[in-house]
Amino acid sequence: MARTSGARTQRHFLMCPPTHFAVEYAINPWMDPSVAVDRDRALDQWSRLRDLYRALGHRVSEIAPIEGLPDMVFAANGGLVVDGRVYGARFASAERTPEGPAYLDWFRKAGYTETREPKHVNEGEGDFVVLDTLALAATGFRTEAAAHQEAERFLGRPVVTLQLVDPRFYHLDTALFALPGNTVAYYPQAFSAGSLRVLEALFPDALLATEHDAATLGLNSVCTGTDVVMAAEAADLAERLRRRGHTVHTVHMDELRKAGGGAKCCTLELRPTPD
């Protein structure tokens, strides 16, 4: 059984307050505009997540929310940052399209000089998961496979394409997250048979999630070495992570889950240029 590397490394995250959060349309199976949203509760849950990151020693930057963009809180979808290079987002739905330029503008104003406005539809870290030596990227619901190739050329990192097949897990970050040692945790039934064979070959020591853990967005988690921040409801997955040596920090994100988002959806990692 794989163990954690034991290191707690400082990360830099970009987040967006859910000031305008609402479920006004349905672009995934989680969203039901007839269900009421408690925006104050959403803000409290988001704030607790942000404060947890800071308590764990991480740096958190914030992008200003824009009225009329209720899903902008899901910062992970706003781009992909590897070695200081920013590959921008181009959203599949008209409702979220303005978020791509808004996030790219933030990066440019923040001093990122190597940015790429994408030609192909992609939803940032929603469909890209970065490991030590490669990146995994999903298609099937949101991101075009051509974007995987575009990102690989721009970022200079190998990208492995995976096919999602269950609409509940419309982004890769709802079905898989990275663990130390170039391995992952994932829900097998979220992937096509061919992609499952790829995952089994690449990650023989992967941690496999149950349907309950996946359905509570337990895989929409953030791992920073020994620490894992994840949904409180995914108790079985949390226990198995503890057995592998992780310190698990649970958060309640059920208000934001009404739009299909969890801890990772709210968190875009800003990976710096290597020293």
C-alpha positions as CSV (number, residue, x, y, z in Angstrom):
1,M,0.0,0.0,0.0
2,A,1.3,3.4,-0.9
3,R,2.0,5.9,1.8
4,T,2.1,9.6,1.8
5,S,5.4,11.4,1.2
6,G,4.9,13.1,4.6
7,A,5.6,16.6,3.3
8,R,3.3,19.5,3.9
9,T,4.0,21.9,1.1
10,Q,2.7,25.4,0.8
11,R,0.3,26.0,-2.1
12,H,-1.1,29.1,-3.6
13,F,-4.8,29.1,-4.4
14,L,-7.2,31.4,-6.3
15,M,-10.8,31.6,-5.0
16,C,-13.9,33.6,-5.8
17,P,-16.4,34.6,-3.1
18,P,-20.0,33.3,-3.8
19,T,-21.4,36.8,-3.5
20,H,-23.7,36.2,-6.5
21,F,-24.1,32.5,-6.2
22,A,-27.4,31.1,-7.3
23,V,-28.9,28.2,-9.3
24,E,-30.5,30.1,-12.2
25,Y,-30.1,27.5,-14.9
26,A,-29.3,23.7,-15.3
27,I,-26.1,22.7,-17.1
28,N,-25.5,19.6,-15.0
29,P,-27.7,17.0,-13.2
30,W,-27.0,18.6,-9.8
31,M,-28.6,21.9,-10.8
32,D,-32.4,22.5,-10.2
33,P,-33.4,26.2,-10.5
34,S,-36.6,25.4,-8.5
35,V,-34.5,24.6,-5.4
36,A,-33.9,27.6,-3.1
37,V,-30.3,28.6,-2.5
38,D,-29.2,30.1,0.8
39,R,-26.5,32.5,-0.3
40,D,-25.4,33.4,3.3
41,R,-24.9,29.7,4.0
42,A,-22.9,29.3,0.8
43,L,-20.7,32.2,1.8
44,D,-20.2,30.8,5.2
45,Q,-19.2,27.4,3.8
46,W,-16.9,29.0,1.3
47,S,-15.3,31.2,4.0
48,R,-14.6,28.2,6.2
49,L,-12.9,26.5,3.3
50,R,-10.7,29.6,2.6
51,D,-9.9,30.0,6.2
52,L,-8.9,26.3,6.5
53,Y,-6.4,26.7,3.7
54,R,-4.9,29.7,5.4
55,A,-4.8,27.8,8.7
56,L,-2.9,25.0,7.0
57,G,-0.3,27.5,5.8
58,H,-1.4,28.0,2.3
59,R,-1.7,31.3,0.5
60,V,-5.1,32.3,-0.9
61,S,-5.8,35.1,-3.4
62,E,-9.3,36.2,-4.3
63,I,-10.8,37.3,-7.6
64,A,-13.7,39.8,-7.4
65,P,-17.0,38.1,-8.2
66,I,-19.0,39.6,-11.1
67,E,-22.8,40.1,-10.9
68,G,-24.6,37.9,-13.4
69,L,-22.1,35.1,-13.1
70,P,-23.5,32.9,-10.4
71,D,-21.0,30.0,-11.0
72,M,-17.9,32.2,-10.9
73,V,-17.4,30.8,-7.3
74,F,-16.1,27.6,-9.0
75,A,-12.6,29.1,-9.6
76,A,-11.1,25.7,-10.6
77,N,-12.9,26.1,-13.9
78,G,-11.3,29.5,-14.6
79,G,-8.0,28.2,-16.0
80,L,-5.0,25.9,-15.6
81,V,-1.7,27.1,-14.2
82,V,1.5,25.0,-14.6
83,D,5.0,26.3,-14.0
84,G,3.7,29.9,-14.0
85,R,2.0,29.5,-17.4
86,V,-1.7,30.2,-17.6
87,Y,-3.9,28.2,-20.1
88,G,-7.2,30.0,-20.1
89,A,-10.7,28.6,-20.0
90,R,-13.3,28.6,-22.8
91,F,-16.6,27.5,-21.4
92,A,-19.0,25.0,-23.0
93,S,-22.2,26.8,-21.9
94,A,-23.2,30.3,-22.9
95,E,-24.2,31.1,-19.3
96,R,-20.6,30.7,-18.1
97,T,-18.7,32.0,-21.2
98,P,-17.9,35.4,-19.7
99,E,-16.0,33.8,-16.9
100,G,-13.1,32.8,-19.2
101,P,-12.0,36.3,-20.1
102,A,-12.6,37.5,-16.5
103,Y,-10.2,35.0,-15.1
104,L,-7.6,35.5,-17.8
105,D,-7.8,39.3,-17.1
106,W,-7.1,38.6,-13.4
107,F,-4.0,36.6,-14.3
108,R,-2.6,39.2,-16.6
109,K,-3.2,42.0,-14.0
110,A,-1.6,39.8,-11.4
111,G,1.6,39.8,-13.4
112,Y,1.4,36.5,-15.3
113,T,3.2,37.1,-18.6
114,E,2.8,33.7,-20.2
115,T,-0.9,33.3,-20.8
116,R,-2.9,31.6,-23.6
117,E,-6.4,32.3,-24.7
118,P,-7.6,28.9,-25.8
119,K,-9.0,28.0,-29.2
120,H,-10.8,25.0,-28.0
121,V,-13.5,24.5,-25.3
122,N,-12.0,23.6,-21.9
123,E,-13.0,24.3,-18.3
124,G,-9.6,24.6,-16.7
125,E,-8.8,22.5,-13.7
126,G,-12.4,21.2,-13.8
127,D,-11.2,18.8,-16.5
128,F,-7.4,18.8,-16.0
129,V,-5.7,17.1,-13.0
130,V,-1.9,17.8,-12.7
131,L,0.4,15.2,-11.3
132,D,4.2,15.2,-10.8
133,T,5.1,14.2,-14.3
134,L,2.0,14.4,-16.4
135,A,-1.6,15.8,-16.5
136,L,-4.8,13.9,-16.9
137,A,-7.6,15.5,-18.9
138,A,-11.2,14.5,-19.5
139,T,-13.6,14.9,-22.3
140,G,-17.2,13.7,-22.7
141,F,-19.3,16.5,-21.3
142,R,-17.5,19.8,-21.2
143,T,-13.9,19.9,-22.5
144,E,-12.9,19.1,-26.1
145,A,-10.2,16.5,-26.7
146,A,-8.5,19.1,-28.9
147,A,-8.0,21.3,-25.9
148,H,-5.9,18.5,-24.3
149,Q,-3.4,18.7,-27.2
150,E,-3.5,22.5,-27.1
151,A,-2.7,22.5,-23.4
152,E,0.1,19.9,-23.8
153,R,1.8,22.1,-26.5
154,F,1.5,25.3,-24.4
155,L,2.4,23.8,-21.0
156,G,5.1,21.4,-22.1
157,R,3.7,18.6,-20.0
158,P,2.3,15.2,-21.3
159,V,-1.5,15.0,-21.2
160,V,-3.4,11.7,-21.0
161,T,-6.9,11.8,-22.3
162,L,-9.8,10.2,-20.4
163,Q,-13.5,9.8,-21.3
164,L,-16.2,10.5,-18.7
165,V,-19.5,8.7,-19.2
166,D,-21.7,9.5,-16.2
167,P,-23.3,12.9,-16.4
168,R,-23.2,13.3,-12.6
169,F,-19.5,13.5,-12.9
170,Y,-19.4,16.0,-15.7
171,H,-15.8,17.3,-14.8
172,L,-12.8,15.2,-14.1
173,D,-12.4,16.8,-10.7
174,T,-15.7,15.3,-9.6
175,A,-14.5,11.8,-10.3
176,L,-10.7,11.8,-9.5
177,F,-8.1,13.7,-7.5
178,A,-4.3,13.5,-7.3
179,L,-2.5,12.0,-4.4
180,P,1.3,12.2,-3.6
181,G,3.6,9.8,-5.3
182,N,2.1,10.2,-8.8
183,T,-1.1,8.3,-7.9
184,V,-4.8,9.2,-7.6
185,A,-8.1,8.4,-6.1
186,Y,-11.0,7.9,-8.4
187,Y,-14.5,6.4,-9.0
188,P,-14.2,3.7,-11.7
189,Q,-17.8,3.8,-13.0
190,A,-17.3,7.5,-14.0
191,F,-15.0,6.4,-16.9
192,S,-15.3,4.6,-20.2
193,A,-14.0,1.0,-20.3
194,G,-10.9,2.1,-22.3
195,S,-10.1,5.0,-19.9
196,L,-10.5,2.7,-17.0
197,R,-7.9,0.4,-18.4
198,V,-5.6,3.4,-18.8
199,L,-6.1,4.4,-15.2
200,E,-5.5,0.8,-14.0
201,A,-2.2,0.7,-15.9
202,L,-1.0,4.1,-14.8
203,F,-2.1,3.9,-11.2
204,P,-2.1,0.3,-9.9
205,D,-2.0,1.6,-6.3
206,A,-4.9,4.0,-6.8
207,L,-7.6,4.5,-4.1
208,L,-11.0,3.5,-5.5
209,A,-14.0,5.4,-4.3
210,T,-17.5,4.0,-3.6
211,E,-20.6,5.3,-5.4
212,H,-21.7,7.0,-2.1
213,D,-18.4,8.8,-1.7
214,A,-18.4,9.9,-5.4
215,A,-22.1,11.0,-5.2
216,T,-21.4,13.3,-2.3
217,L,-18.5,14.8,-4.3
218,G,-16.0,13.2,-2.0
219,L,-13.5,13.1,-4.9
220,N,-13.8,16.9,-5.4
221,S,-11.0,17.1,-2.9
222,V,-7.7,19.0,-2.5
223,C,-4.6,17.1,-1.5
224,T,-1.5,19.1,-0.4
225,G,0.9,16.4,0.6
226,T,-0.2,14.8,3.9
227,D,-3.4,17.0,4.1
228,V,-6.6,16.3,2.3
229,V,-9.5,18.7,2.3
230,M,-12.7,17.0,1.4
231,A,-16.5,16.7,1.8
232,A,-17.6,15.7,5.2
233,E,-20.2,13.2,3.9
234,A,-17.5,11.0,2.2
235,A,-16.7,9.1,5.4
236,D,-15.5,5.8,3.9
237,L,-13.1,7.5,1.6
238,A,-11.9,9.7,4.4
239,E,-11.1,6.7,6.6
240,R,-9.2,4.9,3.9
241,L,-7.2,8.1,3.3
242,R,-6.3,8.2,7.0
243,R,-5.1,4.6,6.7
244,R,-2.7,5.7,4.1
245,G,-1.3,8.3,6.4
246,H,-3.2,11.4,5.4
247,T,-4.6,14.0,7.7
248,V,-8.2,14.5,6.6
249,H,-9.9,17.9,7.0
250,T,-13.6,17.7,6.3
251,V,-15.7,20.6,5.2
252,H,-19.5,21.0,4.6
253,M,-20.1,22.3,1.0
254,D,-23.7,21.1,0.5
255,E,-25.1,24.5,-0.3
256,L,-22.6,24.9,-3.2
257,R,-23.2,21.3,-4.1
258,K,-26.6,22.4,-5.3
259,A,-24.8,23.6,-8.4
260,G,-22.6,20.6,-8.6
261,G,-19.5,22.0,-6.8
262,G,-17.4,21.1,-3.8
263,A,-14.1,22.0,-2.2
264,K,-11.9,21.5,-5.3
265,C,-14.4,23.3,-7.6
266,C,-13.9,26.4,-5.5
267,T,-10.1,26.1,-5.6
268,L,-7.7,26.9,-8.5
269,E,-4.1,26.1,-7.8
270,L,-1.5,28.6,-9.0
271,R,1.6,26.4,-9.6
272,P,4.7,28.6,-9.6
273,T,7.6,28.7,-12.0
274,P,10.1,26.1,-10.9
275,D,13.2,27.5,-9.1
